[in-house]
């Protein structure tokens, strides 16, 4: 929560290496607040969370929702991608050759190598999201935390983004925690679902378990009426 006010409580769940967890729920349920708490951007009001398997806070890549001001950032795509290394570089005023090479390969992997010298604010929404995803990958090869990575994208760009994330998870073993209001894609791609509703977790389990759960049926019906969202 914020300023001593609880947004969501009674949360218990676990994520194993290689999982693809999708967080769904109604507007204002606390999904983004939960992600910011996991990232230690805000402290939990009570309780705690634990990381294992050698995972350090600096080894988590984060793709947040963008503000209009951030979309208008006047830097090259390459500069933004390279900034993913800043958490690990400390006070070092330059990027290592290996970091520059990794950024170049990552941009090529995501199909944006030809945009490296392009101004970020002149890119399309889908291209900007790929740049931010490349930046997150420069921060980690272990875990990605994504807050509505397909928000505001046209259907094809959104599907392309989900496909890229799925490949990173399945082919490279990167653990994914993602908020999505697109329940159809969440159930199609994720291995596990965390459903937050009424200020608490109403479901946590595998994708198949969610399909047959009460929360899954109710939320799917709400989505058809346009009542669910980010």
Secondary structure, 3 states (H helix, E strand, C coil): CECCECCCECCCCCCCCCCEEEEEECCCCCHHHHHHHHCCCCCCCCCCCCCCCCCCHHHEEEECCCCHHHHCCCCEHHHHHHHHHHHHHCCCCCCCHHHHHHHHHHHHHCCCHHHCCCEHHHCCHHHHHHHHHHHHHHHCCCEEEEECCCCCCCHHHHHHHHHHHHHHHHHHCCEEEEECCCHHHHHHHCCEEEEEECCEEEEEEEHHHHHCCHHHHHHHHHHHCCCCCC
